[in-house]
Amino acid sequence: MQLFWYGQSCFQILIPKNKGEQVSIVIDPFSPEIGLRLPKLEADILLISHHHKDHDNVEAISGNYFLIDSPGEYEIKNVFVQGILSFHDNVQGKERGENNIFIIEAEDLRICHLGDFGQKELTQEQLEAIGEIDILMIPVGGVFTISSKEAVKIMNQLEPKITIPMHYWIPKIKIKLETLDKFLKTFGIKSLEPTKKLSIKKKDLSPEEAKIIVLKP
């Protein structure tokens, strides 16, 4: 499995299949008006956490994809996807509306993409629905989502083996967000060398050590 990050909450996950084929999952493609350029992406499965311009540019994605933008359980091309209702703020969606948390199961790995999660913590019901997580994609830029300190609380609730921060300030973005450094400092980390992609298999996960991996857009 390979994971790529393109800025904000936009990821592509490539899952290998038989005879050199692969399943492409694209999550939260953004509009160019936010200042970032989205590469040409083709999807078999397109996940939209919520319908804001920096997350729902479905027109930019090619392919005969299956669109998921609401809670529920889905199985497409032997990939299991679960959408879990959450809120974009900490007042039951009264300020910014609802948000989908997505669980993706493939190649014996469980991935959680939190979208624009804004609650100060996960509810017990949400925790039970999410279950055990191998890889967590979590917003850390604050302002419109949880802050870096709140992100740490969510990480403690879920205890993922790998955490990938997202939705923070990067050059050219026109949205005011906190920087990645603020999140890393909560762990006493000065910096982490970003990698262009994450290639991962279940056997690569360490049962003892949790990791933070920074992807380069």
Sequence and secondary structure as in RCSB ss.txt:
>XXXX:A:sequence
MQLFWYGQSCFQILIPKNKGEQVSIVIDPFSPEIGLRLPKLEADILLISHHHKDHDNVEAISGNYFLIDSPGEYE
IKNVFVQGILSFHDNVQGKERGENNIFIIEAEDLRICHLGDFGQKELTQEQLEAIGEIDILMIPVGGVFTISSKE
AVKIMNQLEPKITIPMHYWIPKIKIKLETLDKFLKTFGIKSLEPTKKLSIKKKDLSPEEAKIIVLKP
>XXXX:A:secstr
 EEEE STT EEEEEE GGG EEEEEE    GGGS     EE SEEE SS STTT  GGGEESS EEE SSEEEE
ETTEEEEEEEEESSSSTTTTT EEEEEEEEETTEEEEE  S   SS  HHHHHHH S SEEEEE   TTS  HHH
HHHHHHHH  SEEEEES   TT  S    HHHHHHTTT      BS EE  GGG  SS  EE  B  
